[in-house]
Structure formats: C-alpha cells, structure tokens
Amino acid sequence: MILFDKENMMRIFAFLTAALFYTFPVLALEKDAQKVQQVEDYLNNVRTLKASFVQTASNGSTAEGKLFVEKPNKIRMEYNAPTNVLIVGNGDYIIYNDKDLDQVTNIDYDDIPASLILANNIRIDGKQIKVSNYYEDDGSVVITLRYPSKPEIAPITMTFTKKPFALRQWSIVDPQSVEVIVSLYDVESDTVLDEGLFKFKKAKSPKKYKGKK
C-alpha cells in the first residue's frame, strides 16, 4: 500500500470530504431546481456525521480512518496507521498534525471547500455556490459544486445515495491534477458526538529510558 506523504496530505485537505468522476452533463438549474434543492436540504439539515473512510488518489496513494463532523464547522479525521496524521477543526480553525514530523499546522476554513459539509447555511444559488456538473442514475446522485467568487478553491464532487438520500463520497482534483476520493461507510447521522473529539491535544512524546548511572 502506498501512503500519503505530508505534501499530498496537505494538498488533499487544503482543497477539502466521486468515485464516478466522468464528464457529467451540465445541470440546468431552472429545469432541475428540485434536484438541487434536495442536495441543499441534506447539507443544511444533517447535524452530525460519523463514518469510517477510505481515501484514494490517482497517484496510487491510499489511507483509511475515521471521520467525525458536527455542525457548524467541527471536524475530526483520524488516519489509521501507518498514516500518522490527525486533522481537527474546532469551529475556529483547522489543525493538521503530522505526528511523524511532530509538526502542527493551522488551516483557515476560508481556504478549503469544507463549508459544503460543515456550514449551517448552504445556498446553491449560482452566486454563493454554483453547480458545474450533475449526473444521476437509479441509485445515486453525483453533483459537482464550486465557488464562483473563489476560483482558487478547487470544485468538489459529491456522491449521494438515493434511498436513503445521504452523502457517501466526495472527490477533488488538486492543482497537480491528482484526483483524491474519500469514500464513506458505516455512516451514522445525527447522533450525539463527544465534544472532546473536536479539541486538539498534542500527544506527548514517549519518555526515553535513561537507565541507572
């Protein structure tokens, strides 16, 4: 298994979380406003999210872990070993902790499309958020959204199951043309989450045994 290095991980979250990343036909908002409204309603109404995830990239990198979301703006992504990374958003800022390098980096919410999952009031109105592509079949809806006023932030593509209507996947393509996909499973919505999940505490380095002199 190829693991994410620090540069890949920072790119992934800096642009953050569909498997079927085709060239979707562009959605006509006037004609299909009800379909877009369903996506908007889901993103606005879900209060908490707990899931396991598998993260893959087109460069061959893979990782797994646990995701916790509590709106507004709280997120925790725990990556399983050997990817030694923790991401925590407490509502004010996001912390990226590379445990191998013993390094902590703060990330601003405005620099990522995380508000599509974390914000309380999402408006897919063509001004705040715009639909650039849309696809659906019997079992799923795939929609690509972008910020017209923030072209520096990559579009995010989200996949929803229809029955029940629920988020199951998102993907981005970073500036180096690497596609990153986060797939969710064992998803639980609107359950009570421990507030401690969204508080960052840097793990203490193990003490070295010096022995007797």
N, C-alpha and C positions, 0 to 999 in steps of 0.2 A: 504494500500500500504506500503510495506517495503522499507525503504530508505537506500541509501548507507551511511555507516559511513565513517569517514576520512580514515581509513586503507584501506577499499575497494576502495575508490575513488583514492587514491594514487597508488594502485596496478593497477587499470584499466588504468590510464594514463601513468604510468611508463612502461607499455607494449603496449601502443598505437603507425580514426576511419570506418560467415554467418549463417543466420537462419538455413539452412540445413547443420548441421555440421556432415556429415556422414564420413565414411572412404572412401574417393574418390580413384578411381584407379589412380596410379601414371602416370603422363603425360610423354610420350617420346618426348623430345624436338626436336629431329631430324625430327620426323614424323609430329609434330603439331606445328612447329615453327611459322606458320602464325597465329595460335590462340593466342599464347603467345605474338606475335608482336602486336596484336590488344589491348591487355591489356596494354602493354608497351606504345604504342602510345597514348592511352587515358590518362594514368597517366602523360605522358610528355606534352600533349597538352592542357589539361584543365588548365586555368589560375586562375579562381576564382570559389568558390563554396559557395552557401548559402542554408541552409536547416533547417528544424525542425528535431529533432531526438527523438527517444525513446531508452533508454538504459536499457537492462535487463541482469540479471545474473542468473546462475544456482542455486545460493543460495537463490533466491527469491527476490533479491533487484531490484528495478526499479527506473527510473528517466527519466525526459523529459527536453528538452531545445532547444536552437538554436545553430547552427554551422555556422561559417564563416571561409573560407580559402582563402588566397591569396598567390600565389607562387612568390618567394620562401620563405618557412618557416614561414609564418604568419598564425596564427590560433586563433580562439576565440570560446570557448564553454561556453555558458551561461545556467546554470541549473535553471529550474523553481522551485519556492517554492513548497514544503518545503525543497528541497535540496539546501542549501545556499552556493553554490560553483561557482567560476568563474575561468576559465583557459584561459590564454592569452599568445600567443607566438609572440614576436615582430620581429623575424628573428635572434636574437642573443641568446636568451634563452627563456624558458617557465616558466611562473609564475602560481603557483597553490595557489589560495586564498580561504582559509576556513573562511568564514565570521563569522560563529558561534563562532569559536575559535579566531577570529581576528588574523589569522596566515597566513603568506606569505612564500611560499617555491619556490626556483628556481630549475628547472629541466633542465638538459643538453639534447640537441637534440640527442646526440650520445647514450643516454641510452634508447631510445624508437624507435619503428619502424615507427615513424611519417614520415620519409623521403619517404616512399612509397606513401604518399598522398601529401607531401609538397615540395619535391625536384624538381628541374628543369630537371635533367638528370638521369633518372632511367634506369638501364640496367639489364634486366632479362636474364643474360648470363650464369648462373650457377656459376659465380665467385663472383660478387657483390651481386646478388640476385638469389636465386635458387627456382625453382618450386618443391614443395614436394607433392602436390596433386592437382587434377583437375577434375572437373565434369561439364557437361553441359546438358541441356535439350532444349526443343523448345523455351523457353522464357528467359533462364538465363545461365550465366557462373559463376562458383564458382571456385576460384583458391586460393591455399594456398602457401604463399611465406615466405622464411626465409633467414637470413643472414648466409652463411656458415662460415664467419670469426668471427661472434659474436654469439656463441651458447647460451650465457646468455640472449639474447633477444628472447622472445617468437615468434613463427611464427604468421603471421596474415593471416586470411582467408577473402577474399573479394568476394562479390556477385555483379554481373553486370547484368542489363537488356540488352537484345539484340537489341531491337528496341524501342528507340534508345539505343546504347551501352553507358551505364552510370553506375557509382557506386551507389549502393543503400543500401549496408550493409557491415559491417566488424565485425569480431569477433576475440578474443584472448582467450587463456586459461592460467591463471596465475599459479605461482608455487604451489599454494594451490589447483590446479585442478578446480578452479572456471572458468566457461566459461562466458565471457562477450560479449554481442552482441549490436552493435549500428546500428539501422535501420534509414534510411533517408527517408523523404517525403517532398513534396512541394519544390523539389530541383530546384535551378536556377544556371546555369553555365555561366561563362564568362560575368558576369555583373560587373559594377563598384561598388566597396565597399568603404565605408568611412574609410580612414586611421586611424581615431580615434578609430576604433574597436580594433586595434592591439596595442594600447597604454594603459598600465595599470595605473589606478589611484585608489589608495586605498580609499574606501568610508569612509567619516568621521563619527565617532560615533555620534549619536544624543546627543545634549547638555541636561544635566539634569536640570530641573526647580528647582531652589533653593527657590523661593518664597521670600517674604519680611520678613525682620527680625523685 
